[in-house]
Amino acid sequence: MREQRKRLVGTVTSDKMDKTVVVTVTSTKRHRRYGKVMRLKKKYKAHDEQNECRTGDKVRIIEAQPMSKHKRWSVVDIMERAR
């Protein structure tokens, strides 16, 4: 069952909460009628146990059990550090 969990890659936009980061995931989608490529952004709150993520880091998040009202993702690893 663990292999079926969703994984996303995004950038940390906020690290002001304790053990929680806001990750913005950008994806592209084609408009159904006009065919224009649109850039979509979605924000996820993810659990960061050691508070090691900083704003601007590129991270991988994975689906997890609900930890609070909005937090349903967890940070797996930091792929790239912010400068």
C-alpha positions as CSV (number, residue, x, y, z in Angstrom):
1,M,0.0,0.0,0.0
2,R,2.9,2.4,0.7
3,E,3.9,2.4,-3.0
4,Q,0.6,3.8,-4.0
5,R,1.0,7.0,-2.1
6,K,1.3,10.2,-4.2
7,R,4.7,11.9,-4.5
8,L,5.1,15.5,-5.6
9,V,8.1,17.9,-6.0
10,G,7.8,21.6,-5.2
11,T,9.5,24.6,-3.6
12,V,9.0,25.7,0.0
13,T,7.3,29.1,0.1
14,S,6.9,29.4,3.9
15,D,8.6,27.9,6.9
16,K,7.2,30.1,9.6
17,M,5.2,27.4,11.4
18,D,6.7,24.9,13.8
19,K,7.3,21.5,12.1
20,T,5.2,22.6,9.1
21,V,6.2,24.0,5.7
22,V,4.1,25.3,2.8
23,V,5.1,23.7,-0.5
24,T,4.0,25.2,-3.8
25,V,3.8,22.6,-6.6
26,T,3.7,23.9,-10.2
27,S,2.3,21.8,-13.0
28,T,1.2,22.4,-16.6
29,K,-2.1,21.6,-18.2
30,R,-3.5,22.2,-21.6
31,H,-6.7,24.1,-22.0
32,R,-9.4,21.7,-23.2
33,R,-10.9,24.0,-25.9
34,Y,-8.1,26.4,-26.9
35,G,-5.1,24.2,-26.4
36,K,-3.1,26.9,-24.6
37,V,-0.6,25.5,-22.0
38,M,-1.5,26.8,-18.6
39,R,0.8,26.9,-15.5
40,L,-1.1,25.7,-12.4
41,K,0.1,26.3,-8.8
42,K,-1.2,24.5,-5.8
43,K,-0.1,24.9,-2.1
44,Y,0.3,22.0,0.3
45,K,1.1,22.0,4.0
46,A,3.7,19.3,4.7
47,H,5.1,18.0,8.0
48,D,8.8,18.7,8.6
49,E,9.9,16.9,11.8
50,Q,13.4,18.4,12.2
51,N,12.5,22.0,11.0
52,E,15.3,21.7,8.4
53,C,13.5,23.1,5.3
54,R,14.0,26.8,4.5
55,T,12.2,29.0,2.1
56,G,13.3,28.4,-1.5
57,D,14.3,24.8,-1.0
58,K,13.2,22.2,-3.6
59,V,11.6,19.3,-1.7
60,R,9.9,16.0,-2.4
61,I,6.7,15.4,-0.4
62,I,4.6,12.3,0.0
63,E,1.0,11.6,1.0
64,A,0.5,10.8,4.7
65,Q,-2.1,10.3,7.3
66,P,-3.9,13.5,8.3
67,M,-1.9,15.3,11.0
68,S,-4.2,18.3,11.4
69,K,-7.0,20.0,9.6
70,H,-5.0,21.0,6.6
71,K,-1.7,18.9,6.9
72,R,-1.8,15.7,4.9
73,W,1.7,15.6,3.4
74,S,5.2,14.9,4.7
75,V,8.6,16.0,3.5
76,V,10.6,13.0,2.3
77,D,13.9,14.7,1.3
78,I,15.4,18.1,0.4
79,M,16.5,17.8,-3.3
80,E,18.1,21.2,-3.6
81,R,19.0,23.9,-1.0
82,A,18.1,27.6,-1.5
83,R,21.0,29.9,-2.1
